Amino acid sequence: PYPSAAGSKSKAIVSTQNLLRRLSALEYRTVALTRTIYGRPTKSFKDEISIDDVGDTYGLRILDRLDVVVEEGADVGYFKSITSENAQILNRFDVVALVPKNEFSFSAACSSANASEVIVLDTSKGKLPYFLKQQDLQAAVARGASFEFWYGAGIADSTKRKYLVQTAISFLKASAGVRPTPNVVFASGQCGCANSTLVLRSPNDLVNILRVTLGFDHFVAHSAMKSSARLVENNGIDRRCGKTNDNSSSIGLFSLTTERTMIGKEKLTKKPSITNRFAGHDDLGSISLPYSREVSTTAKVDNDVEEMEGDGFINL
């Protein structure tokens, strides 16, 4: 997240510059900087600092992200759809994520929060305060939401590392019968330490953590740092353009949207075959579509899509 400007705005800007410098050194291409609020945002909501204040971005493409901690049903209801009440605030952000704090808010976020792209399984403060149920995960997949794990606190504290592993195991068990496979992303999150740059890890390190420590398979682990992160960004574009999740065909961990592929709104009649399933960090594979053109994750689909290599999606 953006460092707090409560003490000094200049210090917060310097801290943000240090974070960006570190992420650039780790070979990331795209970074999401986060603002966190509690409950529904209000019209008086203002940014403490912005990326314009930071200046040099060290070659990184910066996204604006909003994390909303929700506990009440009314808070989740604010994100049911884009309305005249919330459009001006939510459309300022490339990504909107909900951080549920109880079973009710988690279930509501999965089933009805269509104006958000990410549901965070937050173990940075302790054990996950609710159980993961298959019907909730299925509802989230049906509306195109992604699930996010925060690794920062787990690296900084051994007890929170245990909670992170337990949550990953529960997620894998609950999602065993969910189709298509839930979309998973991995971010640093709130680490609770004085210097958050110390917990940042490279994309390859995070793939190893997802596979070896948390138990995700090879394909999901690699996708979490590449195509899954791009899917979240694409869904954010759809939200800001007024599109619904019905305008994209979600297959496994990929979303084929008119915004990025410019294929059109035709529904796929065949399952795509995933070729060369991310054999390595520099060899990303491609999706073979039942159309005349092939969309490769390493190639530019249109003018504003960058190469996917190292395109980790990090909420600092």
C-alpha positions as CSV (number, residue, x, y, z in Angstrom):
1,P,0.0,0.0,0.0
2,Y,0.9,3.6,-0.2
3,P,2.9,4.5,2.9
4,S,0.8,6.6,5.3
5,A,1.1,10.4,5.0
6,A,-0.2,10.9,8.6
7,G,3.2,11.9,9.9
8,S,4.8,13.7,6.9
9,K,3.8,13.7,3.3
10,S,7.4,14.1,2.1
11,K,8.4,11.0,4.1
12,A,5.5,9.0,2.5
13,I,6.6,10.1,-1.0
14,V,10.2,9.0,-0.2
15,S,9.0,5.6,1.1
16,T,6.9,5.1,-2.0
17,Q,9.9,5.9,-4.2
18,N,11.9,3.3,-2.3
19,L,9.1,0.7,-2.9
20,L,9.0,1.4,-6.6
21,R,12.8,1.3,-6.9
22,R,12.8,-2.1,-5.2
23,L,10.0,-3.5,-7.4
24,S,11.8,-2.3,-10.5
25,A,15.0,-4.1,-9.3
26,L,12.9,-7.3,-8.9
27,E,11.9,-7.0,-12.6
28,Y,8.2,-6.2,-12.2
29,R,6.6,-4.4,-15.1
30,T,3.2,-3.4,-13.6
31,V,2.4,-2.4,-10.0
32,A,-0.8,-1.6,-8.2
33,L,-0.5,0.9,-5.4
34,T,-3.2,0.6,-2.8
35,R,-5.4,2.9,-0.7
36,T,-7.3,1.2,2.2
37,I,-10.5,2.4,3.7
38,Y,-13.0,0.9,6.2
39,G,-16.6,0.6,5.2
40,R,-18.2,2.2,2.2
41,P,-16.3,5.2,0.6
42,T,-17.9,8.6,1.0
43,K,-17.8,11.7,-1.3
44,S,-15.4,13.3,1.1
45,F,-12.8,10.5,0.5
46,K,-9.5,12.1,-0.6
47,D,-6.1,10.8,-1.5
48,E,-3.3,11.5,0.9
49,I,-0.7,11.2,-1.8
50,S,-0.9,10.3,-5.5
51,I,1.5,8.8,-8.1
52,D,1.9,12.4,-9.5
53,D,3.5,13.3,-6.2
54,V,6.0,10.5,-6.5
55,G,7.5,11.6,-9.8
56,D,10.0,8.9,-11.1
57,T,8.3,5.5,-11.4
58,Y,11.5,3.7,-12.5
59,G,9.9,2.4,-15.7
60,L,6.9,0.8,-13.9
61,R,3.4,1.0,-15.1
62,I,1.4,2.1,-12.1
63,L,-2.2,1.1,-11.4
64,D,-4.5,2.7,-8.7
65,R,-6.1,0.2,-6.4
66,L,-8.7,0.6,-3.6
67,D,-9.0,-1.9,-0.8
68,V,-12.2,-1.8,1.2
69,V,-12.5,-3.6,4.5
70,V,-16.2,-4.7,4.9
71,E,-18.1,-6.1,7.8
72,E,-21.7,-4.9,7.3
73,G,-24.2,-6.0,4.7
74,A,-24.8,-2.3,3.7
75,D,-21.1,-1.9,3.0
76,V,-21.0,-4.8,0.6
77,G,-24.3,-3.6,-0.9
78,Y,-22.5,-0.4,-2.0
79,F,-20.6,-2.6,-4.5
80,K,-23.5,-4.5,-5.9
81,S,-23.3,-2.5,-9.2
82,I,-22.1,0.8,-10.6
83,T,-24.6,3.5,-9.9
84,S,-24.7,7.3,-10.0
85,E,-23.9,7.2,-6.3
86,N,-20.6,5.3,-6.5
87,A,-19.4,5.7,-10.1
88,Q,-17.5,8.9,-9.5
89,I,-15.5,7.3,-6.7
90,L,-15.0,3.7,-8.0
91,N,-14.2,4.6,-11.5
92,R,-11.1,6.5,-10.3
93,F,-9.5,3.1,-9.5
94,D,-8.1,0.5,-11.9
95,V,-8.8,-2.3,-9.3
96,V,-11.3,-2.5,-6.5
97,A,-10.8,-5.2,-3.8
98,L,-13.0,-6.2,-0.9
99,V,-11.5,-7.5,2.4
100,P,-14.3,-9.3,4.2
101,K,-14.0,-9.6,8.0
102,N,-16.7,-12.1,8.8
103,E,-18.7,-14.9,7.2
104,F,-21.6,-12.8,6.2
105,S,-19.6,-10.1,4.4
106,F,-17.5,-12.8,2.7
107,S,-20.6,-14.6,1.4
108,A,-22.1,-11.3,0.2
109,A,-18.8,-10.3,-1.5
110,C,-18.7,-13.6,-3.4
111,S,-22.3,-13.5,-4.6
112,S,-23.2,-9.9,-5.3
113,A,-20.3,-7.4,-5.2
114,N,-20.2,-7.0,-9.0
115,A,-18.5,-3.6,-8.8
116,S,-15.3,-5.2,-7.4
117,E,-12.7,-7.4,-9.0
118,V,-10.9,-9.0,-6.0
119,I,-11.8,-10.8,-2.8
120,V,-8.9,-10.7,-0.3
121,L,-8.3,-13.7,2.0
122,D,-6.6,-11.6,4.6
123,T,-4.4,-13.4,7.2
124,S,-2.2,-10.4,7.9
125,K,-3.9,-9.7,11.2
126,G,-4.3,-13.4,12.3
127,K,-6.4,-16.4,11.4
128,L,-9.0,-16.1,8.7
129,P,-12.2,-15.1,10.6
130,Y,-14.6,-17.3,8.5
131,F,-14.8,-20.7,6.8
132,L,-14.4,-21.1,3.1
133,K,-17.4,-22.8,1.5
134,Q,-17.7,-24.3,-2.0
135,Q,-20.9,-22.5,-2.8
136,D,-19.4,-19.1,-2.0
137,L,-16.4,-19.8,-4.2
138,Q,-18.6,-21.0,-7.0
139,A,-20.7,-17.8,-6.7
140,A,-17.5,-15.6,-6.9
141,V,-16.3,-17.5,-10.0
142,A,-19.7,-17.1,-11.7
143,R,-19.5,-13.3,-11.4
144,G,-15.8,-13.2,-12.5
145,A,-14.1,-12.4,-9.2
146,S,-10.6,-13.3,-8.2
147,F,-9.2,-14.4,-4.9
148,E,-6.1,-12.9,-3.5
149,F,-3.6,-14.1,-0.9
150,W,-1.3,-11.7,0.9
151,Y,2.2,-13.1,1.5
152,G,4.0,-10.1,3.2
153,A,2.9,-10.8,6.8
154,G,3.7,-14.5,6.3
155,I,7.2,-13.7,5.5
156,A,7.7,-11.2,8.3
157,D,6.0,-13.4,11.0
158,S,6.1,-17.2,11.5
159,T,2.7,-17.4,13.2
160,K,1.0,-15.5,10.3
161,R,2.9,-17.8,7.9
162,K,1.1,-20.7,9.5
163,Y,-2.3,-18.9,9.1
164,L,-1.5,-18.3,5.4
165,V,-0.7,-21.9,4.8
166,Q,-3.9,-23.0,6.6
167,T,-6.0,-20.7,4.5
168,A,-4.4,-21.9,1.3
169,I,-5.1,-25.6,2.3
170,S,-8.8,-24.6,3.1
171,F,-9.1,-22.8,-0.2
172,L,-7.8,-25.8,-2.2
173,K,-10.2,-28.2,-0.4
174,A,-13.2,-25.9,-0.9
175,S,-12.4,-25.2,-4.5
176,A,-11.9,-28.8,-5.5
177,G,-15.3,-29.0,-7.1
178,V,-15.6,-25.5,-8.4
179,R,-15.7,-25.1,-12.2
180,P,-14.1,-23.2,-13.8
181,T,-11.0,-23.1,-11.6
182,P,-11.1,-20.0,-9.3
183,N,-8.7,-17.2,-10.4
184,V,-5.9,-16.7,-7.8
185,V,-3.5,-13.8,-7.5
186,F,-0.7,-13.2,-5.0
187,A,0.2,-9.9,-3.5
188,S,2.4,-8.5,-0.7
189,G,-0.5,-6.9,1.1
190,Q,-0.1,-5.4,4.6
191,C,2.9,-6.9,6.2
192,G,2.7,-5.0,9.5
193,C,6.5,-4.3,9.6
194,A,8.3,-1.0,9.6
195,N,10.0,-1.4,6.2
196,S,7.7,-3.2,3.8
197,T,10.4,-3.4,1.1
198,L,12.1,-6.1,3.2
199,V,9.2,-8.6,2.4
200,L,9.0,-8.0,-1.3
201,R,10.0,-11.0,-3.4
202,S,10.6,-11.6,-7.1
203,P,8.0,-13.3,-9.4
204,N,10.0,-16.5,-9.4
205,D,10.3,-16.6,-5.7
206,L,6.5,-16.1,-5.3
207,V,5.8,-18.9,-7.8
208,N,7.9,-21.2,-5.6
209,I,6.1,-20.1,-2.5
210,L,2.7,-20.8,-4.1
211,R,3.8,-24.3,-5.3
212,V,6.0,-25.6,-2.5
213,T,4.7,-23.8,0.6
214,L,1.0,-23.3,-0.2
215,G,0.4,-26.4,-2.4
216,F,-1.0,-24.8,-5.6
217,D,-0.2,-26.6,-8.9
218,H,2.4,-25.5,-11.4
219,F,-0.1,-23.8,-13.8
220,V,-2.0,-21.8,-11.1
221,A,1.2,-20.7,-9.4
222,H,2.7,-19.3,-12.7
223,S,-0.7,-17.8,-13.7
224,A,-1.0,-15.9,-10.4
225,M,1.9,-13.7,-11.3
226,K,1.0,-13.2,-15.0
227,S,-2.3,-14.0,-16.7
228,S,-4.4,-14.0,-13.6
229,A,-3.2,-10.5,-12.7
230,R,-3.9,-9.3,-16.2
231,L,-7.5,-10.8,-15.9
232,V,-8.0,-8.6,-12.8
233,E,-6.9,-5.5,-14.7
234,N,-9.2,-6.4,-17.6
235,N,-12.2,-6.8,-15.3
236,G,-11.4,-3.4,-13.9
237,I,-11.5,-2.0,-17.4
238,D,-14.8,-3.6,-18.1
239,R,-16.2,-2.1,-14.8
240,R,-15.1,1.4,-15.7
241,C,-16.4,1.0,-19.2
242,G,-19.8,0.0,-17.9
243,K,-19.6,-3.6,-19.0
244,T,-20.9,-6.6,-17.1
245,N,-19.2,-9.9,-16.5
246,D,-21.4,-11.4,-19.2
247,N,-19.3,-9.7,-21.9
248,S,-16.4,-12.0,-21.3
249,S,-16.0,-15.7,-21.5
250,S,-14.1,-17.0,-18.6
251,I,-12.3,-20.3,-19.1
252,G,-10.1,-21.5,-16.3
253,L,-7.8,-18.7,-15.4
254,F,-8.2,-16.7,-18.6
255,S,-10.8,-14.1,-19.7
256,L,-11.3,-13.3,-23.4
257,T,-12.7,-9.8,-23.5
258,T,-13.5,-7.5,-26.3
259,E,-11.5,-4.8,-24.6
260,R,-8.2,-6.7,-25.0
261,T,-8.6,-9.3,-27.8
262,M,-11.0,-7.4,-30.0
263,I,-12.4,-10.8,-31.1
264,G,-16.0,-9.7,-30.6
265,K,-18.8,-10.9,-28.3
266,E,-19.2,-14.4,-29.8
267,K,-19.5,-17.2,-27.3
268,L,-16.9,-19.9,-27.5
269,T,-18.3,-23.2,-28.7
270,K,-15.1,-25.2,-28.0
271,K,-12.8,-25.4,-25.0
272,P,-9.5,-23.7,-25.7
273,S,-6.4,-25.8,-25.4
274,I,-3.7,-24.4,-23.2
275,T,-0.4,-25.0,-24.9
276,N,3.1,-25.0,-23.3
277,R,1.8,-24.5,-19.8
278,F,4.2,-21.9,-18.6
279,A,7.2,-24.1,-18.7
280,G,9.4,-21.3,-17.4
281,H,9.4,-17.6,-16.5
282,D,10.5,-16.6,-20.0
283,D,8.3,-19.1,-21.8
284,L,4.8,-18.1,-21.1
285,G,2.8,-20.3,-23.5
286,S,-0.3,-19.4,-25.5
287,I,-4.0,-19.9,-25.7
288,S,-5.2,-21.7,-28.9
289,L,-8.7,-20.3,-29.6
290,P,-11.4,-21.7,-31.9
291,Y,-10.9,-18.7,-34.2
292,S,-8.6,-17.9,-37.1
293,R,-6.1,-16.0,-34.9
294,E,-4.0,-17.1,-32.0
295,V,-3.6,-14.9,-28.9
296,S,-0.3,-15.3,-27.2
297,T,0.3,-14.1,-23.7
298,T,3.8,-12.9,-24.8
299,A,2.6,-10.9,-27.8
300,K,0.9,-7.5,-28.1
301,V,-2.8,-8.0,-28.8
302,D,-3.4,-4.3,-29.2
303,N,-1.3,-1.2,-28.9
304,D,-1.7,-0.7,-25.1
305,V,-1.1,-4.3,-24.0
306,E,2.5,-4.9,-22.8
307,E,4.5,-8.2,-22.8
308,M,3.4,-10.4,-19.9
309,E,6.8,-11.4,-18.7
310,G,7.2,-10.5,-15.0
311,D,3.9,-8.6,-15.0
312,G,3.3,-9.4,-11.4
313,F,0.3,-7.7,-9.7
314,I,1.4,-6.4,-6.4
315,N,-0.6,-4.4,-3.9
316,L,2.1,-2.8,-1.9
